[in-house]
Amino acid sequence: MSDDTIFSEINEELRRDRVRSGWRRFGVYIIAAAVLLVVGVAAYEGWNWWRTSNAEHSSDHLFAALKLADDGNIAGAQTALGQLAATGSGQ
């Protein structure tokens, strides 16, 4: 065995020990950060879906009110638009 081989094996073993030590020390924090990241992205996507869903719902009500106005039912359209203004998502 040459000196280079011995030194490379020692370096590899030291590196492995450092990684193990670092994982034991910071592994919990790394896992917690990954979990927080996943939960944060899931919460953002859920909030974004909820906002979009409310906007679509309000849009459907707006088109229904406009259809009433096109059909000549102005009083019904005004009532529908009033309800939309009170309960719509505002987006």
N, C-alpha and C positions, 0 to 999 in steps of 0.2 A: 504494500500500500504506500502510495506516495503521500507526501506532506499535504499536497493540495486536496486530496481525497479526505484525509482526516479533518482538515480545517473546514471543508465544505460540509461534512457530516455534523461537525460541532456547530457550525453556523446554522445549519438547518434545524438542529435540535433546539438551539437557543431561540430561533425564530418561532418554532412550534410552541415552546414554553411561553414566550411573550404573547402569542395569540391566545393560548389557553387562559393565561392570567388576565388578559384584557377582556376576554369573553366572560370570564367569571365575574369580573369587576363591573363591566358595562353592559353585559348581555340583557339584563332586565330592562335597562334604560332604552336599549336599541329596540327591543320587542315592544315596549310601551310606546315609543315614538311611532313605530310602524302601525300599531293598533290605533293610536290617536289619529294618524294620517288617514287610515281607512275609514274610521268613524267620521272624521271631518269631511271627507269627500262624500260619504254617504249622506250626511246631514245636508250638505250643500246641494247635492243632486235632488234630495227629497224636497227641500225648500223650493228649488227651481221648478220641479214638477208641480208642486202645489200652486205656485204663482201662475204658471202657464195654464194649469187646469182652471183656475179661477178666471183668468183672462178669456179663455175659450168659452167658458160658461156665460160670461157677460156678453161676449161677442154674439153668441147664439141668441141671447135675449134681445140684443140690439137689432139683429137681422129680423127677428120675429116682429119687433115693434115697427120696423121699417116696412115689412110686408103688410102689416095691418094698415099703415098709412097709404101704401100703394093701392090697396084694395078699397080705399075710401073710408075706412073706419078710423077717423081722426081721433075720436074720443078714446077708443081702445088703444090707439098708438100713444096718445098722451099719457094714459094710465100706465101702460107698459114702460114708457120712458121714465115716468116718475118713479116707478118701482125700481127700475134699473139704476137711476141716480141715487136712490136710497140704499140699495143693497149690492150694487155692482162693485167690481174690483177696482175700478178707477184707472185701469191701465190701457 
